[in-house]
């Protein structure tokens, strides 16, 4: 039995001690000023980060710290995420920790969270967090986000929830979370769904339903190259043809509910014969429709021609899912079936 200090000054008796592993990847949360350039760069270790967080030492949570890498979020690779996923799964396989926290740059948090969620096969939650304001600025949000992430990772109520994002005391599902502002501390939202819960007084308060998750996949990165094509006004399809021999799969971020200019229909139909092509929306909020519009280049037309609807997945998540499926040798019909599970 241990006594855990609560945020309001009271104490709560926990039945057993909780253990949380922390993996630091760099990013804004770990940045400090480079004396040569005057700009901020990832430099702080995981131990440095923890030293900035008041109150962690009285939570009664044992922290196991890992300096995984120190890079900006924009420089993370699929190889990095696969290695991280393997390290996290190995840690959880031993049953020695109750949850995991990953700190990284916010540029790619939503992609990291979704990748880890696809490959997560354990009950213990994985919490991804970061900071919008670096430690050299007034009011850096990194310490508060890290504190809340540790609280979330240790809370039994989040067992079985997969990978989540905790920012600004809000808990977001990897399926829904988006970075929706370039600088605001409240940048992370879940359009169309809202947060799963919030953290207050060192407790998790769940307010939403966790979306269904597919069976865990192996974190593979070799054997697949998935392209990403954003449709724009006046697109004549000439550039689309360049993807024919350049990738093993393609995600098209289309207009609205899944529409492209008529000039793109024939090039897309030729691509579908050779590779899986997923139809997503560039909006990132709301589903791709399947049978509402009927004009050439509409979602109905494109699906009939063989494009695979992404359901409610945003285009960046759809790319990661397609990459994983192709890397594991999944055939086209099975790819369609997996994407169909994300229809809602």
C-alpha positions in Angstrom: 0.0 0.0 0.0 1.3 3.4 -0.8 -0.1 6.9 -0.2 -0.5 9.0 -3.3 -0.8 12.8 -3.0 -3.7 14.2 -5.0 -3.6 17.6 -6.8 -6.0 19.2 -4.3 -3.6 18.4 -1.4 -5.6 15.4 -0.2 -4.1 11.9 -0.3 -5.5 8.7 -1.9 -4.4 5.2 -0.9 -3.5 3.2 -3.9 -3.9 -0.6 -3.7 -0.6 -1.3 -5.6 2.2 0.8 -6.9 2.0 1.8 -10.5 4.9 1.8 -13.0 5.1 3.8 -16.2 7.8 3.6 -18.9 8.7 6.9 -20.6 10.2 7.0 -24.1 11.6 10.4 -25.2 11.9 11.1 -28.9 12.8 14.8 -28.9 10.6 17.5 -30.4 9.6 20.9 -29.1 9.0 19.5 -25.6 12.8 18.7 -25.4 14.2 21.7 -27.1 16.5 24.5 -25.9 18.3 27.3 -27.7 21.3 26.5 -29.9 23.9 29.1 -29.1 25.2 29.0 -32.7 22.0 29.5 -34.6 19.8 31.1 -31.9 17.0 28.7 -32.8 15.7 25.9 -30.6 16.7 22.3 -31.2 16.0 19.0 -29.5 18.7 18.7 -26.7 17.0 17.7 -23.5 17.1 14.1 -22.3 14.2 12.3 -20.8 15.6 12.8 -17.3 16.0 16.6 -18.1 12.3 16.6 -19.1 11.2 14.9 -15.9 13.2 17.3 -13.8 11.0 20.2 -15.1 7.7 18.6 -13.9 6.7 19.6 -10.4 4.7 17.0 -8.4 5.7 13.8 -10.2 7.7 12.7 -7.2 4.6 12.6 -5.0 2.3 10.7 -7.4 3.6 7.3 -6.1 4.3 6.2 -9.7 7.6 4.5 -10.5 9.1 5.9 -13.7 11.3 3.9 -16.1 13.0 6.4 -18.4 14.3 5.7 -21.9 16.1 8.2 -24.2 15.0 6.7 -27.5 16.1 9.5 -29.9 16.4 13.3 -30.1 15.0 14.6 -33.3 12.3 17.0 -34.4 8.9 15.5 -35.0 9.3 16.2 -38.7 12.4 14.0 -39.0 10.9 10.9 -37.5 10.7 8.0 -39.9 8.6 4.9 -40.2 11.7 2.9 -39.2 11.8 5.0 -36.0 8.2 4.2 -35.3 8.6 0.5 -36.0 11.6 0.3 -33.7 9.6 2.2 -31.0 6.6 0.0 -31.4 8.8 -3.1 -31.0 10.5 -1.6 -27.9 7.2 -0.7 -26.3 5.7 -4.2 -27.1 8.7 -5.9 -25.6 8.4 -3.8 -22.5 4.8 -4.6 -22.1 5.3 -8.3 -22.8 7.2 -8.6 -19.6 4.3 -7.2 -17.6 6.5 -4.9 -15.6 4.8 -1.6 -16.4 1.2 -0.5 -16.3 1.4 2.1 -19.1 3.8 3.9 -21.4 4.3 7.6 -22.2 5.9 8.7 -25.5 7.1 12.3 -25.8 7.9 13.8 -29.2 7.4 16.7 -31.5 3.8 17.7 -32.2 4.3 17.9 -36.0 3.7 14.1 -36.3 2.0 13.2 -33.1 -1.2 12.2 -34.8 0.7 9.9 -37.2 2.8 8.3 -34.4 -0.2 7.7 -32.3 -2.1 6.0 -35.1 0.9 3.9 -36.1 1.4 2.7 -32.5 -2.3 2.0 -32.2 -2.3 -0.2 -35.2 0.6 -2.2 -33.8 -0.5 -2.3 -30.1 -1.6 -5.7 -28.8 -1.5 -5.2 -25.0 -4.0 -3.9 -22.4 -1.7 -1.3 -21.0 -2.3 2.2 -22.5 0.3 4.0 -24.6 0.1 7.8 -24.2 1.7 10.2 -26.7 2.3 13.8 -25.7 4.5 16.8 -26.5 4.5 20.6 -26.3 3.5 23.5 -28.4 5.6 26.0 -26.5 9.3 25.1 -26.0 11.0 25.4 -22.6 12.6 28.7 -23.5 9.2 30.4 -23.9 6.9 32.0 -21.3 4.4 29.4 -20.1 5.8 26.2 -21.7 3.1 23.5 -21.8 5.5 20.5 -21.8 5.7 19.9 -18.1 1.9 20.0 -17.7 1.3 17.7 -20.6 4.0 15.2 -19.4 2.5 15.2 -15.9 -1.0 14.5 -17.3 0.3 11.8 -19.6 1.9 10.0 -16.7 -1.3 10.2 -14.7 -3.2 8.8 -17.7 -0.8 6.0 -18.4 -1.0 4.8 -14.8 -4.8 4.9 -14.5 -6.5 1.5 -14.7 -9.5 3.0 -16.4 -7.5 3.3 -19.6 -6.5 -0.3 -19.9 -7.5 -1.7 -23.2 -7.7 1.7 -24.9 -4.7 1.2 -27.1 -2.7 4.4 -28.0 -4.0 7.8 -27.0 -2.9 11.4 -27.2 -2.9 13.6 -24.1 -2.5 17.3 -24.6 -3.9 20.2 -22.6 -5.4 17.8 -20.0 -7.6 16.2 -22.8 -7.5 12.6 -23.8 -7.9 11.9 -27.5 -8.3 8.6 -29.4 -5.5 7.9 -32.0 -8.3 7.4 -34.6 -9.7 10.9 -34.3 -7.0 13.2 -33.1 -5.7 16.0 -35.3 -3.2 18.9 -35.0 -5.5 21.7 -35.9 -3.4 24.8 -35.3 0.2 25.6 -35.9 1.0 27.4 -32.6 -1.9 27.3 -30.2 -1.4 25.2 -27.0 -5.0 24.0 -27.7 -3.9 22.7 -31.1 -5.0 19.1 -30.6 -8.7 18.3 -31.3 -10.8 15.3 -32.4 -13.1 16.7 -35.1 -16.5 15.1 -35.2 -15.8 13.0 -32.1 -14.5 15.2 -29.3 -12.0 14.1 -26.6 -12.5 10.7 -24.9 -11.9 12.3 -21.6 -10.1 14.8 -19.4 -7.7 14.8 -16.6 -8.4 16.8 -13.4 -7.1 16.5 -9.9 -4.9 13.6 -10.9 -7.8 11.5 -12.1 -9.0 10.3 -15.6 -12.6 11.3 -16.3 -13.9 9.5 -19.4 -16.7 11.2 -21.4 -16.6 9.5 -24.8 -16.7 6.1 -26.4 -13.5 4.5 -27.6 -13.7 3.6 -31.3 -13.4 0.0 -32.4 -9.8 -1.0 -33.3 -8.7 -3.6 -35.8 -6.5 -6.6 -34.8 -2.9 -5.6 -34.0 -0.5 -5.7 -36.9 3.3 -6.2 -36.9 5.2 -2.9 -37.2 6.7 -3.5 -40.6 8.2 -0.8 -42.8 10.0 -2.7 -45.5 8.5 -3.8 -48.8 6.0 -1.0 -49.3 6.1 2.6 -50.6 2.8 4.4 -50.4 2.3 7.7 -52.2 0.1 10.6 -51.2 -1.7 12.7 -53.7 -3.7 15.8 -52.8 -6.3 17.0 -55.3 -6.5 20.7 -56.0 -8.6 23.1 -58.1 -7.6 22.9 -61.8 -5.8 19.6 -61.5 -5.5 18.1 -65.0 -4.2 14.7 -63.9 -0.8 15.0 -65.6 1.1 14.7 -62.3 -1.0 11.8 -61.2 0.5 9.6 -64.0 3.9 10.0 -62.5 2.9 7.8 -59.6 2.4 4.7 -61.8 5.8 3.2 -61.3 6.8 5.0 -58.1 4.7 3.3 -55.4 3.0 0.2 -54.3 -0.1 1.9 -53.2 -1.6 5.4 -53.3 -3.9 7.5 -51.1 -5.8 10.3 -52.9 -6.9 13.2 -50.7 -9.9 14.3 -52.6 -12.3 17.2 -52.5 -15.2 17.1 -50.0 -16.8 13.7 -49.5 -14.5 12.0 -52.1 -14.6 13.9 -55.4 -12.0 14.6 -58.0 -12.0 16.6 -61.3 -13.3 14.6 -64.3 -9.8 14.8 -65.8 -8.5 12.5 -63.0 -10.9 9.7 -63.6 -9.0 7.9 -66.4 -5.6 8.2 -64.8 -7.0 6.8 -61.5 -8.7 4.0 -63.3 -5.4 3.0 -64.9 -3.6 3.2 -61.5 -6.2 0.9 -59.8 -5.4 -1.9 -62.2 -1.8 -1.9 -60.9 -1.9 -0.8 -57.3 -4.4 -0.3 -54.4 -5.7 3.3 -54.5 -7.5 4.6 -51.4 -10.0 7.4 -51.6 -9.8 9.8 -48.6 -10.9 13.4 -48.1 -8.5 16.2 -47.8 -10.8 17.9 -45.2 -9.9 15.4 -42.4 -13.3 15.7 -40.7 -16.2 13.4 -41.7 -16.4 10.3 -43.8 -15.9 9.6 -47.5 -19.4 8.9 -48.9 -20.1 5.8 -51.0 -23.3 6.3 -53.0 -24.7 9.8 -52.8 -23.2 11.7 -55.9 -23.3 10.3 -59.4 -21.2 12.5 -61.6 -17.9 11.5 -63.3 -15.3 11.8 -60.5 -17.8 11.5 -57.7 -17.3 9.0 -54.9 -19.8 6.6 -56.4 -18.1 6.7 -59.7 -14.6 6.3 -58.3 -15.5 3.4 -56.0 -17.2 1.6 -59.0 -13.9 2.0 -60.8 -12.0 0.3 -58.0 -10.9 2.9 -55.5 -11.1 1.9 -51.9 -13.0 4.3 -49.6 -11.1 5.4 -46.5 -14.3 5.7 -44.4 -13.8 8.2 -41.6 -10.0 8.0 -41.7 -8.1 11.1 -42.5 -5.7 10.9 -45.5 -2.6 10.7 -43.3 -3.9 7.9 -41.2 -5.2 6.1 -44.4 -1.6 6.3 -45.8 -0.2 4.6 -42.7 -2.9 1.9 -42.7 -2.4 1.2 -46.4 1.4 1.0 -45.9 1.1 -1.5 -43.1 -1.4 -3.7 -45.0 0.8 -3.7 -48.1 4.0 -4.4 -46.1 2.3 -7.5 -44.6 1.3 -8.8 -48.0 -2.4 -8.2 -47.7 -4.4 -8.7 -50.8 -6.8 -6.2 -52.3 -10.0 -7.7 -51.0 -8.6 -7.9 -47.5 -7.4 -4.3 -47.7 -11.0 -3.3 -48.7 -12.3 -5.2 -45.7 -10.0 -3.5 -43.2 -10.8 -0.1 -44.5 -14.5 -0.9 -44.3 -14.1 -1.3 -40.5 -13.3 2.5 -40.4 -16.5 3.5 -42.1 -17.9 5.0 -38.9 
